[in-house]
Amino acid sequence: MTHHRNETSRGFTLVEVAIVLVVVGLLIGGLITPLSTQLEQRRVADTRRALEEARDALTGFAIRNGYLPCPAISAANGLEARAGDRCTDERRIGFLPWATLGLPKLDSWGHQFVYSVTPDFADSATPFRLNTPRDITVATRDSAGALVAATAPNDIPAVILSAGRNGYGAFSEQGVRALDAGSGNVDEKANIASAGTAFISRDGADNPAAPGGSYDDIVVWLSPNILFNRMIAAQRLP
C-alpha cells in the first residue's frame, strides 16, 4: 500500500529558514539596543552613587580627623600618600585614597577615581577652620555654550572625578592612562590637564549638539558650606 507524504508536514525550505532568521535577528536587535541603553544608564547611576558615597566619606573622614585625606599613594596602594603632616611631595591631585576611606577602587567602567584636595585642608598639623582658604573652582556651560561658574571661585576644598564611559584620560586599575580612549572634547581635555584647581562639570553624554559637545565626565565636589555645617554639628568646628 502506497503512502503519500502530507505536504503540510514537510520541513522548512531554505527560504523559509532565511525569513525566520531575519525576523529573529530583527527582534533580537530591537531588544539589544534598549538593553544596552539600560545597562549604560545603570553604570552611570552606579558611578554617580559611588561618587556621592565618596563625598560623604570625605566628610566623615574630616569629622573624625579634622582634615581631609591626601590622594592615594599609587594605583595599587589606596592608602593616602602622607608624609608627616602634609601630602607626600605636596601632592594635591591623584587617585582617590579608596583604602583609607573604605571605598571601591574603580568606577563602573573599570577606571580609577581622580581626587584633588586643597593642600591646607589636608594639613593634619593645622586642622582647617571656617576661614581656611580653598583653591578649587568648578565651571559649567550655559545654553549658549559659554563657560560659567558652577561654584564660587576658589571655594571648593575637594573634587572627585570619573572619566565616564569613553574613558578619555582615564586610568586603568594598573594606573595606565588612556589619553585617546574616546572622543575627548575640550572640557574633558581641560579636566585631565587640570593641575587640580580647575574642573568643568556638565551634561552632554552622547550628544554632540550639547553646548561644548559630547561630554561624559562625572564630577562631584565637596561643598564647604555642607562640610562646615556637618563639622559644626559634630562639634569639630569652629
Secondary structure, DSSP 8 states (H G I E B T S, - for coil): ------GGG----HHHHHHHHHHHHHHHHHHHHHHHHHHHHHHHHHHHHHHHHHHHHHHHHHHHHSS----BS-SS--SB-EETTEEGGG--EEE--HHHHT--SB-TTS-B-EEEE-GGGG-SSS---TT----BEEEEE-TTS-EEESS-TT-BSEEEEE-TTTTTTEE-TT--EETTSS---HHHHHHHH--SSEEE----TT-TTSTTS----EEEEE-HHHHHHHHHHTT---
